[in-house]
Structures are given as structure tokens and as C-alpha cells.
Amino acid sequence: YTTSSSAASDVYKRQLIYRGVFMSDFDKELDTSGLNCPLPIIKAKKEINAMDSGQVLYVISTDPGAVKDFESFANQTGNELLSSEEKGDKFHFLLKKS
């Protein structure tokens, strides 16, 4: 599912700044917690395809394999992986649509 905000991710967003941009500066959030490969990538692809060029998708995942998956996804699609971080038991990604 997608949401514009959640209490747990709000705390994390306030803590992370990437390239001078606060995490709150994203256009859409996708929480794929509890889903395993390939579902986080499939759901992210669906969301990013519906976005406009230059928009940023914030993805949360609990799948450790998602780190390499999102790197590969960005390389293959031309979208930019702005950030990839592990925080606790979750992985956080910022993808910018090309």
C-alpha cells in the first residue's frame, strides 16, 4: 500500500538528510515491509511508472535482498537511487524517476 505519512517513518525521515534534502522531500511513500523478493521491486516499479520525471519515491523494506535489488533496478531502468540505508530491521530507499 502507499501512504503519504506514518508515525514510524516520520521519526526516521526527520533523522535522515541526503544530499542536503530532508527525507520529507519525497513525492510518494511505499511500505513493502513483510514482503520478500521480488515483491518490493514489483510494487516499486508499479509506483514509479505512475510518477512524473524527477519525482522521488521513498520505499521501506524488511527484505535484506532489497539492497542489491534496488541497486540493480536503478541501473537497469535509468532511475536514480538517491539513498539506500539500513536502520534497525528496515531498509530505506529513495528513488528518483528519470
Salt bridges, closest charged atoms under 4 A:
ASP10 OD1 - LYS13 NZ 2.93
GLU29 OE1 - LYS13 NZ 3.45
GLU47 OE1 - LYS28 NZ 2.94
GLU80 OE2 - ARG19 NH1 2.85
